[in-house]
Amino acid sequence: MMKEFCFGYDLENIEKVMNYVKENYKEEIDFVMWIERGEDVMNGLEVLNGDMLKDKKLMKLIEKCEDFEE
């Protein structure tokens, strides 16, 4: 199951999401982050592992990002 989340300018909360997925999941297996050149935080997150969508803490962190899009 794949799902994509795009983020805007809520850098503090985006960084929390980024750190959480890095600590709890494997990049390229469970997720792919989009980080544009010159950026410090991700612009988007592609979920490859459907179990991530059941992770309540992760979903709450994503929802706290003021301007995310599904």
CHARMM internal coordinates of N, CA and C (Angstrom, degrees):
IC EDIT
DIST 1 N 1 CA 1.4572
DIST 1 CA 1 C 1.5219
ANGL 1 N 1 CA 1 C 108.70
DIST 1 C 2 N 1.3074
ANGL 1 CA 1 C 2 N 116.33
DIHE 1 N 1 CA 1 C 2 N 128.26
DIST 2 N 2 CA 1.4528
ANGL 1 C 2 N 2 CA 120.36
DIHE 1 CA 1 C 2 N 2 CA 178.46
DIST 2 CA 2 C 1.5163
ANGL 2 N 2 CA 2 C 109.40
DIHE 1 C 2 N 2 CA 2 C -116.80
DIST 2 C 3 N 1.3196
ANGL 2 CA 2 C 3 N 113.96
DIHE 2 N 2 CA 2 C 3 N 140.92
DIST 3 N 3 CA 1.4579
ANGL 2 C 3 N 3 CA 120.36
DIHE 2 CA 2 C 3 N 3 CA 175.83
DIST 3 CA 3 C 1.5143
ANGL 3 N 3 CA 3 C 106.47
DIHE 2 C 3 N 3 CA 3 C -145.59
DIST 3 C 4 N 1.3029
ANGL 3 CA 3 C 4 N 116.43
DIHE 3 N 3 CA 3 C 4 N 144.53
DIST 4 N 4 CA 1.4524
ANGL 3 C 4 N 4 CA 121.22
DIHE 3 CA 3 C 4 N 4 CA -178.44
DIST 4 CA 4 C 1.5156
ANGL 4 N 4 CA 4 C 110.58
DIHE 3 C 4 N 4 CA 4 C -118.06
DIST 4 C 5 N 1.3154
ANGL 4 CA 4 C 5 N 114.87
DIHE 4 N 4 CA 4 C 5 N 140.07
DIST 5 N 5 CA 1.4608
ANGL 4 C 5 N 5 CA 122.20
DIHE 4 CA 4 C 5 N 5 CA 174.41
DIST 5 CA 5 C 1.5228
ANGL 5 N 5 CA 5 C 106.96
DIHE 4 C 5 N 5 CA 5 C -124.03
DIST 5 C 6 N 1.3277
ANGL 5 CA 5 C 6 N 116.70
DIHE 5 N 5 CA 5 C 6 N 131.60
DIST 6 N 6 CA 1.4550
ANGL 5 C 6 N 6 CA 122.14
DIHE 5 CA 5 C 6 N 6 CA 176.57
DIST 6 CA 6 C 1.5205
ANGL 6 N 6 CA 6 C 108.15
DIHE 5 C 6 N 6 CA 6 C -111.17
DIST 6 C 7 N 1.3137
ANGL 6 CA 6 C 7 N 116.19
DIHE 6 N 6 CA 6 C 7 N 138.82
DIST 7 N 7 CA 1.4583
ANGL 6 C 7 N 7 CA 121.00
DIHE 6 CA 6 C 7 N 7 CA -175.71
DIST 7 CA 7 C 1.5142
ANGL 7 N 7 CA 7 C 110.59
DIHE 6 C 7 N 7 CA 7 C -116.86
DIST 7 C 8 N 1.3214
ANGL 7 CA 7 C 8 N 114.87
DIHE 7 N 7 CA 7 C 8 N 156.03
DIST 8 N 8 CA 1.4607
ANGL 7 C 8 N 8 CA 121.06
DIHE 7 CA 7 C 8 N 8 CA -179.25
DIST 8 CA 8 C 1.5096
ANGL 8 N 8 CA 8 C 112.03
DIHE 7 C 8 N 8 CA 8 C -105.85
DIST 8 C 9 N 1.3358
ANGL 8 CA 8 C 9 N 116.19
DIHE 8 N 8 CA 8 C 9 N -111.30
DIST 9 N 9 CA 1.4606
ANGL 8 C 9 N 9 CA 120.70
DIHE 8 CA 8 C 9 N 9 CA -169.30
DIST 9 CA 9 C 1.5244
ANGL 9 N 9 CA 9 C 114.30
DIHE 8 C 9 N 9 CA 9 C -117.90
DIST 9 C 10 N 1.3034
ANGL 9 CA 9 C 10 N 119.12
DIHE 9 N 9 CA 9 C 10 N 12.47
DIST 10 N 10 CA 1.4703
ANGL 9 C 10 N 10 CA 122.67
DIHE 9 CA 9 C 10 N 10 CA 179.87
DIST 10 CA 10 C 1.5369
ANGL 10 N 10 CA 10 C 108.14
DIHE 9 C 10 N 10 CA 10 C -83.61
DIST 10 C 11 N 1.3241
ANGL 10 CA 10 C 11 N 115.65
DIHE 10 N 10 CA 10 C 11 N 70.29
DIST 11 N 11 CA 1.4598
ANGL 10 C 11 N 11 CA 121.89
DIHE 10 CA 10 C 11 N 11 CA -169.00
DIST 11 CA 11 C 1.5232
ANGL 11 N 11 CA 11 C 113.84
DIHE 10 C 11 N 11 CA 11 C -57.87
DIST 11 C 12 N 1.3101
ANGL 11 CA 11 C 12 N 117.50
DIHE 11 N 11 CA 11 C 12 N -40.06
DIST 12 N 12 CA 1.4684
ANGL 11 C 12 N 12 CA 120.82
DIHE 11 CA 11 C 12 N 12 CA -178.10
DIST 12 CA 12 C 1.5307
ANGL 12 N 12 CA 12 C 111.37
DIHE 11 C 12 N 12 CA 12 C -61.60
DIST 12 C 13 N 1.3157
ANGL 12 CA 12 C 13 N 116.82
DIHE 12 N 12 CA 12 C 13 N -48.18
DIST 13 N 13 CA 1.4663
ANGL 12 C 13 N 13 CA 120.00
DIHE 12 CA 12 C 13 N 13 CA -179.30
DIST 13 CA 13 C 1.5275
ANGL 13 N 13 CA 13 C 112.52
DIHE 12 C 13 N 13 CA 13 C -74.37
DIST 13 C 14 N 1.3188
ANGL 13 CA 13 C 14 N 117.43
DIHE 13 N 13 CA 13 C 14 N -33.19
DIST 14 N 14 CA 1.4640
ANGL 13 C 14 N 14 CA 120.35
DIHE 13 CA 13 C 14 N 14 CA 176.73
DIST 14 CA 14 C 1.5214
ANGL 14 N 14 CA 14 C 109.49
DIHE 13 C 14 N 14 CA 14 C -63.16
DIST 14 C 15 N 1.3241
ANGL 14 CA 14 C 15 N 116.53
DIHE 14 N 14 CA 14 C 15 N -40.43
DIST 15 N 15 CA 1.4641
ANGL 14 C 15 N 15 CA 120.48
DIHE 14 CA 14 C 15 N 15 CA 178.82
DIST 15 CA 15 C 1.5282
ANGL 15 N 15 CA 15 C 111.03
DIHE 14 C 15 N 15 CA 15 C -63.55
DIST 15 C 16 N 1.3278
ANGL 15 CA 15 C 16 N 117.52
DIHE 15 N 15 CA 15 C 16 N -35.43
DIST 16 N 16 CA 1.4695
ANGL 15 C 16 N 16 CA 120.80
DIHE 15 CA 15 C 16 N 16 CA 176.93
DIST 16 CA 16 C 1.5283
ANGL 16 N 16 CA 16 C 110.80
DIHE 15 C 16 N 16 CA 16 C -64.57
DIST 16 C 17 N 1.3285
ANGL 16 CA 16 C 17 N 117.17
DIHE 16 N 16 CA 16 C 17 N -41.99
DIST 17 N 17 CA 1.4657
ANGL 16 C 17 N 17 CA 121.20
DIHE 16 CA 16 C 17 N 17 CA 177.08
DIST 17 CA 17 C 1.5227
ANGL 17 N 17 CA 17 C 109.50
DIHE 16 C 17 N 17 CA 17 C -63.10
DIST 17 C 18 N 1.3218
ANGL 17 CA 17 C 18 N 116.44
DIHE 17 N 17 CA 17 C 18 N -47.00
DIST 18 N 18 CA 1.4549
ANGL 17 C 18 N 18 CA 121.89
DIHE 17 CA 17 C 18 N 18 CA -178.22
DIST 18 CA 18 C 1.5323
ANGL 18 N 18 CA 18 C 110.88
DIHE 17 C 18 N 18 CA 18 C -59.26
DIST 18 C 19 N 1.3039
ANGL 18 CA 18 C 19 N 117.36
DIHE 18 N 18 CA 18 C 19 N -46.87
DIST 19 N 19 CA 1.4644
ANGL 18 C 19 N 19 CA 121.03
DIHE 18 CA 18 C 19 N 19 CA -179.68
DIST 19 CA 19 C 1.5268
ANGL 19 N 19 CA 19 C 111.32
DIHE 18 C 19 N 19 CA 19 C -65.51
DIST 19 C 20 N 1.3207
ANGL 19 CA 19 C 20 N 116.85
DIHE 19 N 19 CA 19 C 20 N -39.85
DIST 20 N 20 CA 1.4675
ANGL 19 C 20 N 20 CA 120.66
DIHE 19 CA 19 C 20 N 20 CA -179.44
DIST 20 CA 20 C 1.5238
ANGL 20 N 20 CA 20 C 111.38
DIHE 19 C 20 N 20 CA 20 C -62.79
DIST 20 C 21 N 1.3254
ANGL 20 CA 20 C 21 N 117.17
DIHE 20 N 20 CA 20 C 21 N -46.98
DIST 21 N 21 CA 1.4654
ANGL 20 C 21 N 21 CA 118.21
DIHE 20 CA 20 C 21 N 21 CA -178.31
DIST 21 CA 21 C 1.5278
ANGL 21 N 21 CA 21 C 111.24
DIHE 20 C 21 N 21 CA 21 C -68.22
DIST 21 C 22 N 1.3265
ANGL 21 CA 21 C 22 N 117.66
DIHE 21 N 21 CA 21 C 22 N -35.53
DIST 22 N 22 CA 1.4658
ANGL 21 C 22 N 22 CA 120.50
DIHE 21 CA 21 C 22 N 22 CA 178.03
DIST 22 CA 22 C 1.5289
ANGL 22 N 22 CA 22 C 111.29
DIHE 21 C 22 N 22 CA 22 C -64.13
DIST 22 C 23 N 1.3277
ANGL 22 CA 22 C 23 N 116.28
DIHE 22 N 22 CA 22 C 23 N -36.75
DIST 23 N 23 CA 1.4674
ANGL 22 C 23 N 23 CA 121.14
DIHE 22 CA 22 C 23 N 23 CA -177.81
DIST 23 CA 23 C 1.5269
ANGL 23 N 23 CA 23 C 113.00
DIHE 22 C 23 N 23 CA 23 C -78.41
DIST 23 C 24 N 1.3252
ANGL 23 CA 23 C 24 N 117.51
DIHE 23 N 23 CA 23 C 24 N -26.77
DIST 24 N 24 CA 1.4594
ANGL 23 C 24 N 24 CA 120.44
DIHE 23 CA 23 C 24 N 24 CA -170.95
DIST 24 CA 24 C 1.5260
ANGL 24 N 24 CA 24 C 115.67
DIHE 23 C 24 N 24 CA 24 C -113.78
DIST 24 C 25 N 1.3161
ANGL 24 CA 24 C 25 N 117.14
DIHE 24 N 24 CA 24 C 25 N -11.04
DIST 25 N 25 CA 1.4576
ANGL 24 C 25 N 25 CA 120.86
DIHE 24 CA 24 C 25 N 25 CA -176.69
DIST 25 CA 25 C 1.5205
ANGL 25 N 25 CA 25 C 110.55
DIHE 24 C 25 N 25 CA 25 C -138.08
DIST 25 C 26 N 1.3211
ANGL 25 CA 25 C 26 N 116.16
DIHE 25 N 25 CA 25 C 26 N 167.82
DIST 26 N 26 CA 1.4596
ANGL 25 C 26 N 26 CA 121.79
DIHE 25 CA 25 C 26 N 26 CA -177.93
DIST 26 CA 26 C 1.5350
ANGL 26 N 26 CA 26 C 110.42
DIHE 25 C 26 N 26 CA 26 C -103.50
DIST 26 C 27 N 1.3314
ANGL 26 CA 26 C 27 N 114.39
DIHE 26 N 26 CA 26 C 27 N 124.88
DIST 27 N 27 CA 1.4551
ANGL 26 C 27 N 27 CA 120.10
DIHE 26 CA 26 C 27 N 27 CA 178.95
DIST 27 CA 27 C 1.5306
ANGL 27 N 27 CA 27 C 110.32
DIHE 26 C 27 N 27 CA 27 C -66.42
DIST 27 C 28 N 1.3104
ANGL 27 CA 27 C 28 N 116.43
DIHE 27 N 27 CA 27 C 28 N 143.44
DIST 28 N 28 CA 1.4651
ANGL 27 C 28 N 28 CA 125.67
DIHE 27 CA 27 C 28 N 28 CA -178.07
DIST 28 CA 28 C 1.5351
ANGL 28 N 28 CA 28 C 113.07
DIHE 27 C 28 N 28 CA 28 C 75.59
DIST 28 C 29 N 1.3182
ANGL 28 CA 28 C 29 N 118.15
DIHE 28 N 28 CA 28 C 29 N -15.84
DIST 29 N 29 CA 1.4666
ANGL 28 C 29 N 29 CA 122.09
DIHE 28 CA 28 C 29 N 29 CA 175.80
DIST 29 CA 29 C 1.5223
ANGL 29 N 29 CA 29 C 109.70
DIHE 28 C 29 N 29 CA 29 C -104.54
DIST 29 C 30 N 1.3341
ANGL 29 CA 29 C 30 N 115.67
DIHE 29 N 29 CA 29 C 30 N -51.01
DIST 30 N 30 CA 1.4681
ANGL 29 C 30 N 30 CA 121.31
DIHE 29 CA 29 C 30 N 30 CA -178.71
DIST 30 CA 30 C 1.5260
ANGL 30 N 30 CA 30 C 112.89
DIHE 29 C 30 N 30 CA 30 C -97.53
DIST 30 C 31 N 1.3205
ANGL 30 CA 30 C 31 N 116.83
DIHE 30 N 30 CA 30 C 31 N -29.25
DIST 31 N 31 CA 1.4612
ANGL 30 C 31 N 31 CA 120.34
DIHE 30 CA 30 C 31 N 31 CA -175.19
DIST 31 CA 31 C 1.5150
ANGL 31 N 31 CA 31 C 110.68
DIHE 30 C 31 N 31 CA 31 C -156.03
DIST 31 C 32 N 1.3366
ANGL 31 CA 31 C 32 N 114.85
DIHE 31 N 31 CA 31 C 32 N 162.74
DIST 32 N 32 CA 1.4584
ANGL 31 C 32 N 32 CA 123.00
DIHE 31 CA 31 C 32 N 32 CA 171.57
DIST 32 CA 32 C 1.5205
ANGL 32 N 32 CA 32 C 106.57
DIHE 31 C 32 N 32 CA 32 C -131.03
DIST 32 C 33 N 1.3269
ANGL 32 CA 32 C 33 N 116.07
DIHE 32 N 32 CA 32 C 33 N 129.70
DIST 33 N 33 CA 1.4662
ANGL 32 C 33 N 33 CA 121.03
DIHE 32 CA 32 C 33 N 33 CA 175.99
DIST 33 CA 33 C 1.5163
ANGL 33 N 33 CA 33 C 108.83
DIHE 32 C 33 N 33 CA 33 C -99.62
DIST 33 C 34 N 1.3149
ANGL 33 CA 33 C 34 N 115.86
DIHE 33 N 33 CA 33 C 34 N 142.38
DIST 34 N 34 CA 1.4580
ANGL 33 C 34 N 34 CA 121.25
DIHE 33 CA 33 C 34 N 34 CA 173.69
DIST 34 CA 34 C 1.5179
ANGL 34 N 34 CA 34 C 106.55
DIHE 33 C 34 N 34 CA 34 C -105.75
DIST 34 C 35 N 1.3082
ANGL 34 CA 34 C 35 N 115.77
DIHE 34 N 34 CA 34 C 35 N 117.41
DIST 35 N 35 CA 1.4606
ANGL 34 C 35 N 35 CA 121.02
DIHE 34 CA 34 C 35 N 35 CA 176.59
DIST 35 CA 35 C 1.5247
ANGL 35 N 35 CA 35 C 106.99
DIHE 34 C 35 N 35 CA 35 C -126.71
DIST 35 C 36 N 1.3060
ANGL 35 CA 35 C 36 N 115.72
DIHE 35 N 35 CA 35 C 36 N 117.61
DIST 36 N 36 CA 1.4644
ANGL 35 C 36 N 36 CA 121.00
DIHE 35 CA 35 C 36 N 36 CA -178.29
DIST 36 CA 36 C 1.5219
ANGL 36 N 36 CA 36 C 110.38
DIHE 35 C 36 N 36 CA 36 C -74.26
DIST 36 C 37 N 1.2909
ANGL 36 CA 36 C 37 N 116.18
DIHE 36 N 36 CA 36 C 37 N 154.85
DIST 37 N 37 CA 1.4581
ANGL 36 C 37 N 37 CA 121.79
DIHE 36 CA 36 C 37 N 37 CA 178.84
DIST 37 CA 37 C 1.5325
ANGL 37 N 37 CA 37 C 109.66
DIHE 36 C 37 N 37 CA 37 C -55.61
DIST 37 C 38 N 1.3166
ANGL 37 CA 37 C 38 N 115.05
DIHE 37 N 37 CA 37 C 38 N 132.16
DIST 38 N 38 CA 1.4592
ANGL 37 C 38 N 38 CA 120.53
DIHE 37 CA 37 C 38 N 38 CA 178.50
DIST 38 CA 38 C 1.5196
ANGL 38 N 38 CA 38 C 114.24
DIHE 37 C 38 N 38 CA 38 C 84.62
DIST 38 C 39 N 1.3174
ANGL 38 CA 38 C 39 N 118.53
DIHE 38 N 38 CA 38 C 39 N -1.82
DIST 39 N 39 CA 1.4563
ANGL 38 C 39 N 39 CA 122.35
DIHE 38 CA 38 C 39 N 39 CA -179.45
DIST 39 CA 39 C 1.5266
ANGL 39 N 39 CA 39 C 110.33
DIHE 38 C 39 N 39 CA 39 C -95.46
DIST 39 C 40 N 1.3292
ANGL 39 CA 39 C 40 N 116.19
DIHE 39 N 39 CA 39 C 40 N 150.43
DIST 40 N 40 CA 1.4612
ANGL 39 C 40 N 40 CA 121.59
DIHE 39 CA 39 C 40 N 40 CA 177.87
DIST 40 CA 40 C 1.5192
ANGL 40 N 40 CA 40 C 111.97
DIHE 39 C 40 N 40 CA 40 C -98.18
DIST 40 C 41 N 1.3204
ANGL 40 CA 40 C 41 N 116.66
DIHE 40 N 40 CA 40 C 41 N -23.60
DIST 41 N 41 CA 1.4639
ANGL 40 C 41 N 41 CA 120.80
DIHE 40 CA 40 C 41 N 41 CA -179.63
DIST 41 CA 41 C 1.5190
ANGL 41 N 41 CA 41 C 109.63
DIHE 40 C 41 N 41 CA 41 C -123.76
DIST 41 C 42 N 1.3134
ANGL 41 CA 41 C 42 N 115.42
DIHE 41 N 41 CA 41 C 42 N 163.29
DIST 42 N 42 CA 1.4664
ANGL 41 C 42 N 42 CA 119.93
DIHE 41 CA 41 C 42 N 42 CA -175.96
DIST 42 CA 42 C 1.5235
ANGL 42 N 42 CA 42 C 111.74
DIHE 41 C 42 N 42 CA 42 C -72.53
DIST 42 C 43 N 1.3215
ANGL 42 CA 42 C 43 N 114.61
DIHE 42 N 42 CA 42 C 43 N 151.66
DIST 43 N 43 CA 1.4583
ANGL 42 C 43 N 43 CA 121.70
DIHE 42 CA 42 C 43 N 43 CA 174.40
DIST 43 CA 43 C 1.5167
ANGL 43 N 43 CA 43 C 110.63
DIHE 42 C 43 N 43 CA 43 C -98.03
DIST 43 C 44 N 1.3362
ANGL 43 CA 43 C 44 N 115.74
DIHE 43 N 43 CA 43 C 44 N -21.53
DIST 44 N 44 CA 1.4552
ANGL 43 C 44 N 44 CA 120.26
DIHE 43 CA 43 C 44 N 44 CA -178.84
DIST 44 CA 44 C 1.5131
ANGL 44 N 44 CA 44 C 111.31
DIHE 43 C 44 N 44 CA 44 C -156.95
DIST 44 C 45 N 1.3236
ANGL 44 CA 44 C 45 N 114.25
DIHE 44 N 44 CA 44 C 45 N 159.56
DIST 45 N 45 CA 1.4523
ANGL 44 C 45 N 45 CA 122.21
DIHE 44 CA 44 C 45 N 45 CA 179.38
DIST 45 CA 45 C 1.5183
ANGL 45 N 45 CA 45 C 107.95
DIHE 44 C 45 N 45 CA 45 C -135.09
DIST 45 C 46 N 1.3095
ANGL 45 CA 45 C 46 N 116.40
DIHE 45 N 45 CA 45 C 46 N 124.29
DIST 46 N 46 CA 1.4554
ANGL 45 C 46 N 46 CA 121.71
DIHE 45 CA 45 C 46 N 46 CA 175.55
DIST 46 CA 46 C 1.5263
ANGL 46 N 46 CA 46 C 107.76
DIHE 45 C 46 N 46 CA 46 C -106.47
DIST 46 C 47 N 1.3166
ANGL 46 CA 46 C 47 N 116.36
DIHE 46 N 46 CA 46 C 47 N 117.75
DIST 47 N 47 CA 1.4586
ANGL 46 C 47 N 47 CA 122.29
DIHE 46 CA 46 C 47 N 47 CA -178.61
DIST 47 CA 47 C 1.5254
ANGL 47 N 47 CA 47 C 108.35
DIHE 46 C 47 N 47 CA 47 C -89.23
DIST 47 C 48 N 1.3189
ANGL 47 CA 47 C 48 N 115.90
DIHE 47 N 47 CA 47 C 48 N 121.11
DIST 48 N 48 CA 1.4587
ANGL 47 C 48 N 48 CA 121.82
DIHE 47 CA 47 C 48 N 48 CA 179.23
DIST 48 CA 48 C 1.5270
ANGL 48 N 48 CA 48 C 111.65
DIHE 47 C 48 N 48 CA 48 C -100.54
DIST 48 C 49 N 1.3135
ANGL 48 CA 48 C 49 N 116.49
DIHE 48 N 48 CA 48 C 49 N -25.36
DIST 49 N 49 CA 1.4643
ANGL 48 C 49 N 49 CA 123.55
DIHE 48 CA 48 C 49 N 49 CA -178.44
DIST 49 CA 49 C 1.5278
ANGL 49 N 49 CA 49 C 108.76
DIHE 48 C 49 N 49 CA 49 C -101.80
DIST 49 C 50 N 1.3177
ANGL 49 CA 49 C 50 N 116.66
DIHE 49 N 49 CA 49 C 50 N 113.26
DIST 50 N 50 CA 1.4639
ANGL 49 C 50 N 50 CA 121.34
DIHE 49 CA 49 C 50 N 50 CA -178.22
DIST 50 CA 50 C 1.5130
ANGL 50 N 50 CA 50 C 113.98
DIHE 49 C 50 N 50 CA 50 C -59.31
DIST 50 C 51 N 1.3338
ANGL 50 CA 50 C 51 N 118.06
DIHE 50 N 50 CA 50 C 51 N -24.03
DIST 51 N 51 CA 1.4662
ANGL 50 C 51 N 51 CA 120.46
DIHE 50 CA 50 C 51 N 51 CA 178.12
DIST 51 CA 51 C 1.5269
ANGL 51 N 51 CA 51 C 111.81
DIHE 50 C 51 N 51 CA 51 C -64.71
DIST 51 C 52 N 1.3201
ANGL 51 CA 51 C 52 N 116.71
DIHE 51 N 51 CA 51 C 52 N -25.45
DIST 52 N 52 CA 1.4629
ANGL 51 C 52 N 52 CA 119.55
DIHE 51 CA 51 C 52 N 52 CA 177.91
DIST 52 CA 52 C 1.5249
ANGL 52 N 52 CA 52 C 110.97
DIHE 51 C 52 N 52 CA 52 C -63.31
DIST 52 C 53 N 1.3221
ANGL 52 CA 52 C 53 N 116.47
DIHE 52 N 52 CA 52 C 53 N -33.02
DIST 53 N 53 CA 1.4647
ANGL 52 C 53 N 53 CA 120.28
DIHE 52 CA 52 C 53 N 53 CA -179.64
DIST 53 CA 53 C 1.5184
ANGL 53 N 53 CA 53 C 111.85
DIHE 52 C 53 N 53 CA 53 C -71.69
DIST 53 C 54 N 1.3311
ANGL 53 CA 53 C 54 N 117.22
DIHE 53 N 53 CA 53 C 54 N -15.71
DIST 54 N 54 CA 1.4621
ANGL 53 C 54 N 54 CA 122.63
DIHE 53 CA 53 C 54 N 54 CA 176.90
DIST 54 CA 54 C 1.5202
ANGL 54 N 54 CA 54 C 111.75
DIHE 53 C 54 N 54 CA 54 C -93.41
DIST 54 C 55 N 1.3237
ANGL 54 CA 54 C 55 N 116.97
DIHE 54 N 54 CA 54 C 55 N -5.76
DIST 55 N 55 CA 1.4631
ANGL 54 C 55 N 55 CA 123.18
DIHE 54 CA 54 C 55 N 55 CA 179.94
DIST 55 CA 55 C 1.5251
ANGL 55 N 55 CA 55 C 108.13
DIHE 54 C 55 N 55 CA 55 C -77.10
DIST 55 C 56 N 1.3315
ANGL 55 CA 55 C 56 N 115.57
DIHE 55 N 55 CA 55 C 56 N 102.82
DIST 56 N 56 CA 1.4702
ANGL 55 C 56 N 56 CA 120.52
DIHE 55 CA 55 C 56 N 56 CA -174.41
DIST 56 CA 56 C 1.5247
ANGL 56 N 56 CA 56 C 112.59
DIHE 55 C 56 N 56 CA 56 C -61.23
DIST 56 C 57 N 1.3255
ANGL 56 CA 56 C 57 N 116.65
DIHE 56 N 56 CA 56 C 57 N -38.74
DIST 57 N 57 CA 1.4680
ANGL 56 C 57 N 57 CA 118.91
DIHE 56 CA 56 C 57 N 57 CA -179.80
DIST 57 CA 57 C 1.5278
ANGL 57 N 57 CA 57 C 110.54
DIHE 56 C 57 N 57 CA 57 C -64.83
DIST 57 C 58 N 1.3189
ANGL 57 CA 57 C 58 N 116.95
DIHE 57 N 57 CA 57 C 58 N -43.87
DIST 58 N 58 CA 1.4601
ANGL 57 C 58 N 58 CA 120.27
DIHE 57 CA 57 C 58 N 58 CA 178.54
DIST 58 CA 58 C 1.5180
ANGL 58 N 58 CA 58 C 110.96
DIHE 57 C 58 N 58 CA 58 C -62.02
DIST 58 C 59 N 1.3076
ANGL 58 CA 58 C 59 N 117.30
DIHE 58 N 58 CA 58 C 59 N -44.75
DIST 59 N 59 CA 1.4719
ANGL 58 C 59 N 59 CA 120.39
DIHE 58 CA 58 C 59 N 59 CA -178.53
DIST 59 CA 59 C 1.5274
ANGL 59 N 59 CA 59 C 110.71
DIHE 58 C 59 N 59 CA 59 C -63.63
DIST 59 C 60 N 1.3312
ANGL 59 CA 59 C 60 N 117.66
DIHE 59 N 59 CA 59 C 60 N -36.91
DIST 60 N 60 CA 1.4738
ANGL 59 C 60 N 60 CA 120.55
DIHE 59 CA 59 C 60 N 60 CA 177.62
DIST 60 CA 60 C 1.5258
ANGL 60 N 60 CA 60 C 110.18
DIHE 59 C 60 N 60 CA 60 C -66.94
DIST 60 C 61 N 1.3255
ANGL 60 CA 60 C 61 N 116.55
DIHE 60 N 60 CA 60 C 61 N -40.67
DIST 61 N 61 CA 1.4655
ANGL 60 C 61 N 61 CA 119.73
DIHE 60 CA 60 C 61 N 61 CA 178.43
DIST 61 CA 61 C 1.5240
ANGL 61 N 61 CA 61 C 110.42
DIHE 60 C 61 N 61 CA 61 C -62.02
DIST 61 C 62 N 1.3295
ANGL 61 CA 61 C 62 N 117.20
DIHE 61 N 61 CA 61 C 62 N -42.27
DIST 62 N 62 CA 1.4719
ANGL 61 C 62 N 62 CA 120.76
DIHE 61 CA 61 C 62 N 62 CA 179.03
DIST 62 CA 62 C 1.5256
ANGL 62 N 62 CA 62 C 110.05
DIHE 61 C 62 N 62 CA 62 C -64.43
DIST 62 C 63 N 1.3226
ANGL 62 CA 62 C 63 N 117.01
DIHE 62 N 62 CA 62 C 63 N -43.36
DIST 63 N 63 CA 1.4679
ANGL 62 C 63 N 63 CA 120.40
DIHE 62 CA 62 C 63 N 63 CA -179.24
DIST 63 CA 63 C 1.5290
ANGL 63 N 63 CA 63 C 112.46
DIHE 62 C 63 N 63 CA 63 C -63.72
DIST 63 C 64 N 1.3321
ANGL 63 CA 63 C 64 N 117.23
DIHE 63 N 63 CA 63 C 64 N -27.51
DIST 64 N 64 CA 1.4696
ANGL 63 C 64 N 64 CA 120.36
DIHE 63 CA 63 C 64 N 64 CA 179.78
DIST 64 CA 64 C 1.5148
ANGL 64 N 64 CA 64 C 111.97
DIHE 63 C 64 N 64 CA 64 C -72.25
DIST 64 C 65 N 1.3113
ANGL 64 CA 64 C 65 N 117.62
DIHE 64 N 64 CA 64 C 65 N -19.73
DIST 65 N 65 CA 1.4610
ANGL 64 C 65 N 65 CA 120.46
DIHE 64 CA 64 C 65 N 65 CA 176.38
DIST 65 CA 65 C 1.5250
ANGL 65 N 65 CA 65 C 106.96
DIHE 64 C 65 N 65 CA 65 C -68.65
DIST 65 C 66 N 1.3046
ANGL 65 CA 65 C 66 N 116.32
DIHE 65 N 65 CA 65 C 66 N 118.86
DIST 66 N 66 CA 1.4610
ANGL 65 C 66 N 66 CA 121.98
DIHE 65 CA 65 C 66 N 66 CA -169.35
DIST 66 CA 66 C 1.5176
ANGL 66 N 66 CA 66 C 114.23
DIHE 65 C 66 N 66 CA 66 C -58.95
DIST 66 C 67 N 1.3042
ANGL 66 CA 66 C 67 N 117.37
DIHE 66 N 66 CA 66 C 67 N -32.83
DIST 67 N 67 CA 1.4607
ANGL 66 C 67 N 67 CA 118.66
DIHE 66 CA 66 C 67 N 67 CA -170.57
DIST 67 CA 67 C 1.5214
ANGL 67 N 67 CA 67 C 112.87
DIHE 66 C 67 N 67 CA 67 C -128.81
DIST 67 C 68 N 1.3431
ANGL 67 CA 67 C 68 N 116.75
DIHE 67 N 67 CA 67 C 68 N 42.18
DIST 68 N 68 CA 1.4693
ANGL 67 C 68 N 68 CA 118.82
DIHE 67 CA 67 C 68 N 68 CA 178.52
DIST 68 CA 68 C 1.5187
ANGL 68 N 68 CA 68 C 109.80
DIHE 67 C 68 N 68 CA 68 C -81.93
DIST 68 C 69 N 1.3136
ANGL 68 CA 68 C 69 N 115.93
DIHE 68 N 68 CA 68 C 69 N 155.02
DIST 69 N 69 CA 1.4620
ANGL 68 C 69 N 69 CA 122.38
DIHE 68 CA 68 C 69 N 69 CA 176.47
DIST 69 CA 69 C 1.5292
ANGL 69 N 69 CA 69 C 108.31
DIHE 68 C 69 N 69 CA 69 C -129.18
DIST 69 C 70 N 1.3121
ANGL 69 CA 69 C 70 N 115.69
DIHE 69 N 69 CA 69 C 70 N 143.10
DIST 70 N 70 CA 1.4731
ANGL 69 C 70 N 70 CA 120.18
DIHE 69 CA 69 C 70 N 70 CA 175.84
DIST 70 CA 70 C 1.5056
ANGL 70 N 70 CA 70 C 109.14
DIHE 69 C 70 N 70 CA 70 C -97.26
END
COOR INIT
IC SEED 1 N 1 CA 1 C
IC BUILD
